[in-house]
Structures are given as C-alpha cells and as structure tokens.
Amino acid sequence: MPSHPSLESQSHAVRDDVQQLARDASALLAATADVAGENVAEARKRLGAAIEQCYTRARDKAVEGTHAADTAIRANPYPAIIAGVGVGAVLGFLMANRGSSHRS
C-alpha cells in the first residue's frame, strides 16, 4: 500500500501556496499603483499562474484525500459502516430535537 503524505505536511504545502499567493497579490497591488503597463501585465501574469498552481495543488490534495479515504474504507468496511450509522444517528437525533423545539 503506498504511503500518503501526512496531513501536517499537506497543510504546510497549502499554507506555503497561500503565502506565495499573498506575495504575488501584493506585487500586483504595488505594480498597479503607478499603472505602468508592462509591470501590471507581468504582475497579473504571475498572480494568474500562482492562482492556477494553488487551485491545481488543492485539487490534487482533494483527490489524494479521496483515494486515502477509499483505501481506508475498503480495508476496514465494518468500522466505516458503524461510523456512518453513528453519524447518521447523531444527525437524526439533532434534527428531530430541532424540529420538536420549533413546534412548542
């Protein structure tokens, strides 16, 4: 079974991407202060690339998480079923109580 990166390392990667995005957005703001055509175009290009990279990494992390969850559920189907029933019971209880409190 392939090893999956830890949640902590994934969150660090996302944080780094967001920090890079913030730096690029700041560069865009600084470049547009003088509204110099070439600087604005370059900053916008960098910002667009950073946003695309951030989106791609987030999508890839979501796919990895989905595969990890699928693998875990297939390896341990009964605990997954029990967890699902438990969550459903708790949600059903909460919704039933909410509905009865509005009728009073």
LUMTITI-632828 format. One record per residue (C-alpha): x, y, z; residue in three letters. Coordinates in pm, whole numbers, plus 50000, padded with zeros to 5 digits. Layout:
BEGIN
XYZAla;...
This chain:
BEGIN
500005000050000Met;501525033849905Pro;502235058050184Ser;500275090450186His;501785123550293Pro;500775133550640Ser;498025158650697Leu;500555181850857Glu;502845181850552Ser;499845187650327Gln;498665216850539Ser;502175231650529His;502155229050150Ala;498785246550129Val;499955273450371Arg;503075279150159Asp;500905282249847Asp;498655307650015Val;501655327650133Gln;503045327949779Gln;499655338949651Leu;499625367449904Ala;503105378349797Arg;502065378149432Asp;498895397649510Ala;500975423449697Ser;503275426049397Ala;500225431949178Leu;499005459749402Leu;502425475849409Ala;502725473549033Ala;499285488648970Thr;499965518149200Ala;501835535348916Asp;499735518148647Val;502785510548438Ala;501585487948157Gly;504435462748146Glu;504685459248524Asn;500925454148555Val;500875427448287Ala;503815408748447Glu;502275410148795Ala;498895398548668Arg;500565370348481Lys;502395359248798Arg;499205362049003Leu;497265341548750Gly;499965314848749Ala;500015313949130Ala;496235310449147Ile;496285282548890Glu;499065264649079Gln;497195268549410Cys;494005255149252Tyr;495835225649099Thr;497525216449426Arg;494285219249620Ala;492515197349364Arg;495345171949377Asp;495255171249758Lys;491495165749749Ala;491945136649507Val;494665121949730Glu;492375125150032Gly;489555108249845Thr;491825079449745His;493115076150102Ala;489575075350239Ala;488535049949977Asp;491505027850064Thr;490795030350436Ala;487115022150390Ile;487864992450166Arg;490454979550414Ala;488084983950713Asn;484494982750588Pro;482764974250916Tyr;484205003051122Pro;483335026250833Ala;479745013650829Ile;479485017351206Ile;480885052851187Ala;478395061750913Gly;475465047851110Val;476685066451420Gly;476955099551238Val;473545094151082Gly;472015086251422Ala;473515117351580Val;472335139451293Leu;468895123651304Gly;468675129251679Phe;469755165651644Leu;467315172151362Met;464455155351549Ala;465145176451857Asn;465365207951649Arg;462035200451487Gly;460295193551817Ser;461665225351978Ser;460185246751698His;456725231451744Arg;456445240852112Ser;
